[in-house]
Amino acid sequence: MADYQSVAEVKKMRSGINLKAKVKSKGDSRLVNLKTGGTVDVCDAVITDGIDDIKLTLWGDDIKAVNVGDEVVITNGYTNEFKGDVSLTKGKYGKMEINPQ
């Protein structure tokens, strides 16, 4: 099994992120335009490792799958920064498990 990073470590990384965290809050979804054309629903959630928080960007079907209080495990995720705010996403090649056993 992959070793997990802390949220503090994740905020300094860009790719190859493995994180286990709990969902603290979840915002409303919004419709965004894709660079490739078309649209997709996007939602921001806040997750915590118990010490620090980071924004998790949820896309499409993941929005309905994730709820406040869930534990999420992101494998091979990545971060990006927008206006000084770092956010995490599973991306195209990453994986997200919800409430793993």
N, C-alpha and C positions, 0 to 999 in steps of 0.2 A: 504494500500500500504506500501511496505517496506520503512524504512528510509535508506537514502543513506549515505555512508561514503565518506570522502574526499580521494583523491589520497594519501595524506600523511598518513592517517590512514590505508588505504589498504596496503601500503608498509610494515606495521608492523604486518599485519594479515596473516593468512594462509588459513582460510576457512570461509564460511558463508558470503561472500562478496557481498554487494549490491552497485553498482556504476553506476552513470549516467555521461557520458563523451562524448566529441566530438573527432572524428578521425582527427588527425593532419597530419599523414603521414602513408603510407603503403608500405612495402617493396615487393620484389619479392618472389614468392612462391618457395619452395624447396621440394624435395622428401625425406622423412625420413623413416627409417626402424622401424617398430613397434616391441616391445619386444615379442608380441604374434605372430609375423610372419606377412608378408605382408608389404605394404608401404602405406603412406598417404602423401598428400600435406600439408605443413605447411607454414604459413606466419606470419611475425611480423608486427604489426601496432603500432603506438604511439598514445595514447589517452590522453586528458587533461580535467581537471575539471575547467580550467581557471586559476588555481594557480600552479598546479604541473602536471607533466607528468608521465605516466607509460607505459611500453610495454604490449600490448595485443597480445597474441598468438592465431592466427586463424587456425582452422583445417578444412580440407575437404571443404564442400559446403559453409561454412561461409566465406571463402576467397573471393569468387565472390560476396557475398551478401553485404559485407562491403566496402564502398568507403570513400575517403577523404572528410571531411565535414559532414558526417553522425553523428547523435547522436546515441550512443549505450547505452542500459541499461542492465547491467549484474546483474542477480539475482542468489544468491547462488554460486558464482564463488569462485575460490581459486587462491592463488599465489604459486609460487615456486621460488627458488633462484638458479642461476647458475653462477658461477664465480663472485659473488657479485652483480649480476644484477637481480632485482626482476621483474618477469613478471606475468601477470594476464591471466587467461583462464576461460572460462565458465565451462569446465570440463564435465564429463559424466552426472552429476546430476543437473548442472546449466542450466540457460536459458539466451538467449541473444535476446533482441528486438532491431530492427533497426528503427530509426526515429519514435518512438511511438507517438501516438496522445494524 
